[in-house]
Amino acid sequence: MEKNGLLCTAGRFSDYRQSDNINTSKGEFQVWQNRYSRPFISPRRRQMLNMKMPNFNKNSGLTMNCIILDDDPMGQSTIADYIEHVPYLTLIDKCSTAFDAYDVLHNHKIDIIFLDTQLPGISGIDFIKSLDDKPMIIFTTVFKEYALEAFNLNAMDYLLKPISFDRFLKATNKAYEYFSLKSLKLKASGKPKEANTASEFILVKADYKTIKINLNDILYVEGLKDYIKIFTVGSDKPIITLNSLKRMQENLPTDRFARVHKSFIISLNHIKVINKTQVVIGKNYIPIGESYKDFFISEMENKRLML
């Protein structure tokens, strides 16, 4: 909401309760909450803010793909609304956990993450440290004490909640100018834009925490009804997580893993023996399903494995 030319965010509810004479009974409070809990930018205010944006040509296609990683719904909503008003930002997804964010990063080219410092099972700082290919980072948090560590990780900016749109725009303008300059240098050098290479690990939720698993350590994955078991090198106990085998397959590189059965995905690097009905990985015999056999055997022949 705008009053006297100022942008009003969720942190200023109390300024308007009495003036609007709103009865905060259960039903009417919800109406009031919906009205004031989302940032509103008037056309006049938007025009003023557009003057602060860097030069942007919609036809150039130079936009930044971004995600929000924050377990607070209000925090997600605020940043998502701000992104809608910035033409060079494209919101790909909103994530509440590091696991969800990893899925998005694995399947999309992400240029910038709006990241909270406190997440379920892992801190935002540790999440960034775990990434091999790091996008630009803008922290959005209520905690001041992580600022130094954030900038040591080359964060683009560190925004303290509640965040005004002006402050948000200042941070994204800085990111966009850096992004534009980098793109121009790549174009001038004649080098293609770097592809979004797959990470060398996955993050899974198990035992009420987030676990990092290196792809090289995965032997095979067994699918149950609503869960999967991930068997790794040097461990007799599998990692059990709530997931589907189909989703797991989508997150594993096809040149290193193969679906050989409706209930099994195997690591090609750890195969010891292959015959017409099963694969031997370590001391384990994995069945080859009839519907997967022809494709799997063909793939192995293409890789010049001795069958």
C-alpha positions as CSV (number, residue, x, y, z in Angstrom):
1,M,0.0,0.0,0.0
2,E,1.2,3.5,-0.7
3,K,0.6,6.5,1.7
4,N,2.1,9.9,1.0
5,G,4.3,8.4,-1.7
6,L,5.8,5.7,0.6
7,L,5.7,2.0,0.0
8,C,4.1,0.1,2.8
9,T,5.0,-3.5,3.4
10,A,3.8,-6.3,5.7
11,G,5.7,-4.8,8.6
12,R,3.4,-1.8,8.8
13,F,0.0,-3.4,9.4
14,S,-0.6,-1.5,12.6
15,D,-0.4,1.9,10.8
16,Y,-3.7,1.2,9.0
17,R,-5.8,-0.9,11.3
18,Q,-7.6,2.0,13.1
19,S,-7.8,4.3,10.0
20,D,-9.6,1.6,8.0
21,N,-11.9,0.8,11.0
22,I,-11.4,-3.0,10.3
23,N,-13.1,-5.4,12.7
24,T,-10.5,-8.1,13.3
25,S,-13.0,-10.9,13.8
26,K,-11.8,-14.2,12.4
27,G,-13.4,-13.8,8.9
28,E,-12.8,-10.1,8.5
29,F,-9.2,-10.4,9.8
30,Q,-8.4,-12.7,6.9
31,V,-9.7,-10.1,4.4
32,W,-7.6,-7.5,6.1
33,Q,-4.6,-9.8,6.2
34,N,-4.8,-10.6,2.5
35,R,-5.1,-6.9,1.7
36,Y,-2.1,-5.7,3.6
37,S,0.2,-8.8,3.8
38,R,1.4,-8.4,0.2
39,P,3.5,-5.4,-0.9
40,F,1.6,-3.1,-3.2
41,I,3.3,-0.7,-5.7
42,S,1.1,2.0,-7.2
43,P,1.6,3.0,-10.9
44,R,3.1,6.3,-9.8
45,R,5.5,4.6,-7.5
46,R,6.4,2.0,-10.2
47,Q,7.2,4.8,-12.7
48,M,9.6,6.4,-10.2
49,L,11.3,3.1,-9.5
50,N,11.6,2.2,-13.2
51,M,13.8,5.3,-13.5
52,K,16.3,3.6,-11.1
53,M,16.5,0.5,-13.2
54,P,19.4,-0.1,-15.6
55,N,18.8,0.0,-19.3
56,F,16.8,-3.1,-20.2
57,N,15.8,-4.2,-23.7
58,K,13.0,-6.8,-23.6
59,N,14.0,-7.9,-27.1
60,S,17.5,-8.7,-26.1
61,G,16.5,-11.7,-24.1
62,L,19.0,-10.9,-21.4
63,T,17.1,-11.8,-18.3
64,M,18.2,-13.5,-15.0
65,N,16.6,-16.7,-14.0
66,C,16.1,-16.8,-10.2
67,I,14.8,-18.9,-7.4
68,I,13.7,-18.0,-3.8
69,L,15.0,-20.3,-1.1
70,D,13.2,-19.4,2.2
71,D,11.1,-21.6,4.5
72,D,9.0,-18.6,5.6
73,P,5.9,-18.2,3.4
74,M,5.7,-14.5,4.0
75,G,9.3,-14.0,3.1
76,Q,8.7,-16.0,-0.1
77,S,5.6,-14.0,-1.0
78,T,7.3,-10.6,-0.5
79,I,10.3,-11.4,-2.7
80,A,8.1,-13.0,-5.3
81,D,6.0,-9.9,-5.5
82,Y,9.1,-7.7,-5.9
83,I,10.4,-9.9,-8.7
84,E,7.2,-9.4,-10.6
85,H,7.9,-5.7,-10.8
86,V,11.5,-6.1,-12.1
87,P,11.5,-6.8,-15.9
88,Y,14.9,-8.4,-16.1
89,L,14.1,-11.1,-13.4
90,T,12.3,-14.4,-14.2
91,L,11.2,-16.4,-11.2
92,I,11.7,-20.1,-11.9
93,D,10.6,-21.5,-8.5
94,K,10.0,-20.9,-4.8
95,C,11.7,-23.4,-2.5
96,S,11.4,-24.1,1.2
97,T,14.2,-26.6,1.6
98,A,17.7,-27.1,0.3
99,F,16.6,-30.4,-1.2
100,D,13.9,-28.6,-3.3
101,A,16.4,-26.0,-4.4
102,Y,18.9,-28.6,-5.5
103,D,16.2,-30.2,-7.8
104,V,15.6,-26.9,-9.5
105,L,19.4,-26.1,-9.8
106,H,19.9,-29.5,-11.4
107,N,17.2,-29.0,-14.0
108,H,17.5,-25.3,-14.8
109,K,20.1,-22.6,-15.5
110,I,19.8,-20.4,-12.4
111,D,21.6,-17.0,-12.4
112,I,20.6,-15.8,-8.9
113,I,19.3,-17.2,-5.6
114,F,17.4,-15.1,-3.1
115,L,18.5,-17.0,0.0
116,D,17.6,-17.1,3.7
117,T,20.4,-17.9,6.2
118,Q,18.3,-20.4,8.2
119,L,16.8,-23.4,6.5
120,P,15.5,-26.8,7.7
121,G,18.4,-29.1,8.2
122,I,21.1,-26.8,6.8
123,S,22.1,-23.2,7.0
124,G,22.0,-21.0,3.9
125,I,25.8,-20.5,4.3
126,D,26.4,-24.3,4.2
127,F,24.1,-24.8,1.3
128,I,26.1,-22.3,-0.8
129,K,29.4,-23.9,0.3
130,S,28.0,-27.3,-1.0
131,L,27.5,-26.0,-4.5
132,D,30.2,-26.6,-7.1
133,D,28.6,-24.2,-9.7
134,K,27.5,-21.2,-7.6
135,P,24.9,-18.7,-9.0
136,M,24.9,-15.1,-7.7
137,I,23.6,-14.9,-4.2
138,I,21.5,-12.3,-2.5
139,F,20.8,-13.1,1.1
140,T,17.4,-12.2,2.6
141,T,17.4,-12.7,6.3
142,V,16.6,-11.2,9.8
143,F,20.0,-12.2,11.1
144,K,22.8,-9.7,11.0
145,E,25.6,-12.0,12.3
146,Y,26.1,-13.9,9.0
147,A,26.9,-10.9,6.9
148,L,30.7,-11.2,7.0
149,E,30.6,-14.9,6.1
150,A,28.2,-14.2,3.3
151,F,30.5,-11.6,1.7
152,N,33.4,-14.0,2.1
153,L,31.4,-16.3,-0.1
154,N,31.2,-13.4,-2.7
155,A,27.5,-12.8,-2.1
156,M,26.1,-10.0,-4.3
157,D,24.2,-8.4,-1.4
158,Y,22.9,-9.0,2.1
159,L,19.3,-7.7,2.8
160,L,17.9,-7.5,6.3
161,K,14.1,-8.1,6.7
162,P,11.8,-6.4,6.4
163,I,13.1,-5.5,3.0
164,S,11.9,-2.4,1.1
165,F,11.4,-2.5,-2.6
166,D,14.0,0.3,-3.0
167,R,16.6,-1.8,-1.2
168,F,15.7,-4.9,-3.2
169,L,16.0,-3.0,-6.5
170,K,19.4,-1.7,-5.5
171,A,20.6,-5.2,-4.9
172,T,19.2,-6.6,-8.1
173,N,20.4,-3.7,-10.2
174,K,23.9,-4.4,-9.0
175,A,23.5,-8.1,-9.9
176,Y,22.1,-7.3,-13.3
177,E,24.9,-4.9,-14.2
178,Y,27.4,-7.6,-13.3
179,F,25.4,-10.2,-15.3
180,S,25.2,-7.9,-18.3
181,L,28.9,-7.1,-18.3
182,K,29.8,-10.8,-18.0
183,S,27.5,-11.6,-20.9
184,L,29.0,-8.9,-23.1
185,K,32.5,-10.1,-22.3
186,L,31.6,-13.6,-23.4
187,K,30.0,-12.3,-26.5
188,A,33.0,-10.2,-27.4
189,S,35.4,-13.1,-26.8
190,G,33.3,-15.4,-29.1
191,K,33.0,-18.0,-26.4
192,P,29.7,-19.7,-25.9
193,K,27.9,-19.2,-22.7
194,E,28.8,-21.8,-20.1
195,A,26.3,-24.6,-19.8
196,N,24.8,-25.5,-16.5
197,T,26.9,-28.5,-15.7
198,A,25.4,-31.2,-13.4
199,S,26.6,-31.2,-9.9
200,E,28.7,-34.1,-8.6
201,F,26.4,-34.7,-5.7
202,I,22.8,-34.8,-4.6
203,L,21.1,-33.7,-1.4
204,V,18.5,-36.0,0.2
205,K,16.4,-35.7,3.4
206,A,16.8,-38.6,5.8
207,D,16.6,-39.0,9.5
208,Y,15.3,-35.4,9.9
209,K,18.4,-33.9,8.2
210,T,19.8,-33.1,4.8
211,I,22.5,-35.5,3.6
212,K,25.0,-34.8,0.8
213,I,25.8,-37.9,-1.3
214,N,28.6,-37.8,-3.9
215,L,27.5,-39.4,-7.2
216,N,30.7,-41.5,-7.3
217,D,29.7,-43.1,-4.0
218,I,26.3,-44.3,-5.2
219,L,26.2,-48.1,-6.0
220,Y,22.5,-48.5,-6.8
221,V,19.1,-47.2,-5.8
222,E,16.2,-49.4,-4.9
223,G,12.6,-48.1,-5.1
224,L,9.9,-49.1,-2.6
225,K,6.3,-47.8,-2.6
226,D,6.9,-44.3,-1.4
227,Y,10.5,-44.4,-0.4
228,I,13.9,-45.2,-2.0
229,K,17.0,-46.8,-0.6
230,I,20.3,-45.4,-1.7
231,F,23.2,-47.9,-1.3
232,T,26.7,-46.3,-1.2
233,V,30.3,-47.3,-1.1
234,G,31.7,-48.3,2.3
235,S,28.3,-48.6,4.0
236,D,26.2,-51.6,4.7
237,K,23.2,-49.4,5.7
238,P,21.3,-47.7,2.9
239,I,20.1,-44.1,3.1
240,I,16.3,-44.2,3.1
241,T,14.4,-41.1,1.9
242,L,10.8,-40.2,0.9
243,N,11.0,-40.0,-2.8
244,S,10.1,-41.8,-6.0
245,L,12.5,-43.8,-8.2
246,K,11.3,-41.8,-11.3
247,R,12.2,-38.5,-9.6
248,M,15.6,-39.9,-8.5
249,Q,16.3,-41.0,-12.1
250,E,15.6,-37.5,-13.4
251,N,18.2,-36.1,-11.0
252,L,21.0,-38.5,-12.0
253,P,23.2,-38.1,-15.1
254,T,22.2,-40.7,-17.8
255,D,25.8,-41.3,-18.8
256,R,26.6,-42.7,-15.3
257,F,23.3,-44.3,-14.2
258,A,20.8,-46.5,-15.8
259,R,17.3,-47.9,-14.9
260,V,17.5,-51.7,-15.3
261,H,14.3,-52.6,-13.5
262,K,11.1,-51.0,-12.3
263,S,12.6,-51.1,-8.8
264,F,16.3,-50.4,-9.5
265,I,18.7,-47.7,-10.8
266,I,22.4,-48.7,-11.0
267,S,25.7,-46.9,-11.3
268,L,27.5,-47.9,-14.5
269,N,30.9,-47.2,-12.9
270,H,30.4,-49.8,-10.3
271,I,29.3,-52.7,-12.5
272,K,31.4,-55.9,-12.1
273,V,29.5,-58.4,-14.2
274,I,26.5,-58.2,-16.6
275,N,24.5,-61.2,-18.0
276,K,21.1,-61.5,-19.6
277,T,19.2,-61.5,-16.3
278,Q,21.2,-59.5,-13.8
279,V,24.0,-57.1,-13.0
280,V,26.6,-57.6,-10.3
281,I,27.5,-54.5,-8.3
282,G,29.9,-55.3,-5.3
283,K,28.3,-58.3,-3.7
284,N,24.8,-57.5,-4.8
285,Y,22.9,-59.1,-7.7
286,I,20.5,-56.6,-9.3
287,P,17.8,-58.1,-11.6
288,I,17.3,-56.7,-15.2
289,G,13.7,-56.3,-16.0
290,E,12.3,-57.6,-19.2
291,S,11.0,-54.2,-20.3
292,Y,14.4,-52.6,-19.7
293,K,16.7,-55.4,-21.0
294,D,16.9,-54.5,-24.7
295,F,17.6,-50.8,-24.1
296,F,20.1,-51.4,-21.3
297,I,22.0,-54.1,-23.3
298,S,22.1,-51.8,-26.3
299,E,23.4,-48.9,-24.2
300,M,26.2,-51.1,-22.8
301,E,27.2,-52.3,-26.3
302,N,27.5,-48.6,-27.3
303,K,29.8,-48.1,-24.4
304,R,31.8,-51.1,-25.7
305,L,31.5,-53.2,-22.6
306,M,32.2,-56.9,-23.0
307,L,28.9,-58.8,-22.6
